[in-house]
Amino acid sequence: MAVHQQGTGRRNTPAEIILRLEDVSKRYDRRVVIEHMTLEIAKGECTALVGKNGSGKSTLLRLLAGLSRPTEGRRRVEDVRSPTIGLVAEKFPALPFTPGEFLMSMGVTRGMDKRTVQSEISEWLKRLGMDSYRDVRMSHFSKGMLQKINLVQAVMGKPRLLLLDEPLSGIDTPSQKEVVRLLMDIKGMGTAMVMSVHEPELINQIADRIVLLENGKIVKEERGFRIETVRYATILFHGDPLRVRQSLEGIGDREVAWVKEGAESVIHVRTDLSDHVLQRILNGGGHIVSVSQHEPSEVDLGELLKTAAAASEGGAL
């Protein structure tokens, strides 16, 4: 993957801040999960939270939602009107209700009148291709179908702030595309979003800024970046690694990465070079065992952001 900077890294116009975290820390017993964090959420802006598992992303979302109180610091709502907040949690259970029953209950609980709730249920289910499942019990739903219902319950009532914890996790590609289209529409309505995410495509299409978390701290915050994904193939082969290395001379380390070396070796190679590399391995006496797709990981995104930001500060971008 590569990152390209497309702007100054600053907002072009003053933003309307709807929510702030001011020097917030969160501890569970002696374990520090969030440490002295300050973050502003602006109207209509989408923030992508990137970081390894355990970096504090889910806890940060709970703090923003008001579901968890800071151990230190302050959560401050800037608007005199308390902003309505929708939350898409990562795990949504297969409840023994139909979407119609569940969503009606959620809407009424939030103070919406039944006629408005009925209208919104019909609108959102239709947009997500779920209208024919309105009266089917969710205990029979796939993870992708449940995630769509999870999203609908969060956007009902048109919240000013939408919080999403891995919104595309575990759902198939067609469902991901439907969810991304819906999120783009919601953002276009002026809804602010904060999402923990590791899919570069989602970041590119929706995010205005990327916030990198490590050990409960914000270590980088960047705007105007676009992540260009380069897919890699994983090649497993048998043979003399020294001979194969010699046959691969002239191909840079950025194109080929050795993961394991021995009687059985593993390398990662850019897919656009895979045919050429496979031929070189055969020329070096290697025997191909398998070739599989290698997807970029969440950790890759974090490391990539740090590297790109450092290069930008040094004038390399």
N, C-alpha and C positions, 0 to 999 in steps of 0.2 A: 504494500500500500504506500501511497505518497500523499502528502498534505501540501496544498498550495494556498498561500494567503491571498485574499481577494479584497482587502480593504485596510483601513487604519487600525482596526481592532477596537474602535470606539463607536458609540452610537452617533448617528449623524444629527439627531435632534434630541432635545431633552425628553426623557421618558417619564411617564406617569407611574410612579412607584406605588404598588398596591400592598406590598408586604415586605418586611425587613426582618432579618435575623441579625442581632447586634451582639457580637462577642459571645456567641452561644457555645456552651459546652454541655455534653450529655454523658453521664457516667452511670454504669450499672455496678453497684458495689464499688470495687476499686478499678474496674475496667473502664477506660476512657474510650468512648465510641465516636464522639464528636468533640473537637477541641478548639476553642476560641475561634469560632467561625462567624464571619460577617458576610451576608448575602442579601442582595436586593432582587426583588421580582417585579418586573415592569409589565404594564398592561400590553397585551397582544404579543409579547415576546416569548419565544420558546428556548428554554435552557436544557441542554443535554448533559446529564451527569455521567461521567465515565470513570471507571476505576475497577480494581480487582474486587473479587468477592471479599467482604469484610472491611471494605474501605470506608463504609458509613453511608452509602447511598440510600438504603431503605430507611435507616434511622433519620436521615435528613428529610426525607419525604414525610415521615410521620411528624417531625417537628414543624414542618411547613403547614401540614394539615391541621395542626393543633391537637393531634391525637396523643402526643407525648410532650411533656413539659421539660423545658431546659433545666439542667442542674444549676447552671450559671448563665447569665446573660438574659437577653430579652427578645421575645417575638413580638413585633409591633405591626399592627394594621394601620396603614397610612390613611386610607379613606375612612371618613366618619361612618360610612355604611360598611358593615362587616361584609367582606367579600364572600360570596358563596363559593364553596370549594368542592370539586368532584375528585374522587380518588379511585384509581384503577389499581388495585392490589395485584401482586404477581400471581397469587394463588386464589382462584375462585372456585368454591366447592360446588359439586353437582347436587344442588338442593332438590328436595322432593316437591317442587312447585313448577308451575308452568311459567314462561316468561311474562305472560300477561298478569298472573297473580303476583309474582315477585315484584315486577316493575310498578304495578299499581300501589302495592304496599310501600315501596320506597318513596314514590312520589307523594303520597298522602302524608307519610311521616315527615317529609320536608315542608309540609304546609301548602302544597299545590292542590288546587281544586281538581276533582275527578275528571271533569271534562277536558281540562288542559292536559292532565296525565294521559288520558286515553288518546288524545291527539298526538302527543309526543311519542308515545309507545308505537303507534301506527307509523309515524314518520320515520323514526330511527330504525325500527325493524325492517321496514321496506328498503331503506337505503343500504342496509347490510345484508339484504337477501334472506332475512329471517322471518318475514311476515307469515309464511306458511307454518312456522313452528310456534306461533304465539300460544297455542293451547296444548302443546306437547310438554310432558314433564322433563325438566332439565336433567334428571338423573340418567337419561338416555343420551345426553349430548356429548359430543367430542370436545376436546380441550379448546379447539378453535371456535366452536359454537359458544361455549361457555365464556370465552374471552370477549366475544362480541356482546353478549348480554352484560358482562362486567363493564364494558365501555358504555353501553347504553345507560345503565344505572348511574354512571358517573356524570354523563353530559345532560341528563334530564334537568330541566329548570335553567339551562344555559348558565353554568357557573362562570364566574370571572377568572377563576384559576382552576386548571386541570392538572392533577398530579398523577403520573403514570410510572409504575414499577415494572420494567421490562414488558411493555405492551405487546411485543411480537413474539415473546418467548413461547416456544413449543407449538406454534401454529403453522399450518402449511403455507406455501408461497401464495396461492390465490387469496387466502384469507388475509395474509399480511398486506397484500396490495389493497384490499378493500379497507382495511383498518387505516393504512397510510393515507388513502384518499379522504377518508372521513376526518382524520386528524387535521389534514390540510384545510378542509372546509371549516372546521371548528376554529382553527387559528385565524382564518380569514374573517371570522365574526368578531375578532378582537379579544378572544380568550387567551389568557396567559397560560403557558404550559411549562412544567418541569418534569423531565422524564429521565429515569435511569435506563440506559440503552447501550447496546454494543454493536448494533447493525449500522455500518457506515452509510447505507442507502437511506435509512431513516434520518440520520443526522444531516445528510446533505439536503434532503428535501424539506425538512421542517425546522431544524435548529438554527437559531440566530447566534448562539454562543455555546461554547463547550467548556464545562467546568470539570477539571480532573481532580479526583479525590485520592488521597493516600493516607491511611491510618487516621481517618477522621479529620483531615485537614485539606483545605483547598491549596493545591500546589501549583496549579496553572488555571488561568481563565482567559480564553481566547475568543475573538470574534473574527469574522471574515475568512474563515478557513473552510476549504473544501477537501474532503478526503477522497482520493481517487484509489479505488480498490484494484489490486492486482491479484488474481487468483494463482494459487500454487498447486502443483501436483506433487504428491509424495510417491517416490519411486523406491521400491524394495528390490534389491538385487543380490546375487551371490557372485563371488569372484575376488580377485586380488585387488584390494582397494588402492594400492600403490599404482598398479597399471591403469586402473580406471581414472585415478587423479591425473596421471600423465595425459590420458586421452582427453580429459576435460580442460586442459591448459588453454588459456585464452578466453575462457568464460568466467566472468567476474564473480566475486563472492556474493554480490548483491543479487545475482541471478540464480546461483546454486548454493545451498546451505547444507553442509553435512550434519546429519542428526546422529547417526550411528555408523561406526566404521569397524569392519572386521570381516569374518567369513560371510556374514550377512550384514549388508550395509543399507542405510536409509539416507536419502537426500530429499530436500525440498527444491523444486525448480519452478520458475515461472511457466505457466501453462503454454504461453506463446512460444517458449523455447523447448518444450518437453520432447517433441519429436526429434529435434536436433540432438538433445542430450541423450535420449534413448539410443540413438545411432552411435554416439560417441562411446557410451557404456559398452555396447556390443562390440565396437571396434577394439575396446580395451580388454576384451575377453570376458566381460561380465555376462551374467545370465539374469534376465528380468524375471522377477517373481510376481510383482504386482505394481499397478499404478492406480492411485486414488486421488480424489480431490482434497485439497487442504484449504479450509476456510480460515479467514482472519479471526483472531480471538479478541476478547475484551481487553486482555492484557496488551495485545499488540496496539490497540487504539491508544491506550494510555502512554505507552512508550513512544509511539509515533508522535503524539501531541507534544510531549516534552522535547523530543528531538527537533521537531519543526519550530517550536517556539524559541528554543535556544539558537537555532540557525538564524531565525528572524532577527533576534536581538543582536546577533553578530554580523548581520547584513548579508547573510547568505541567501535569503529568500527575496 
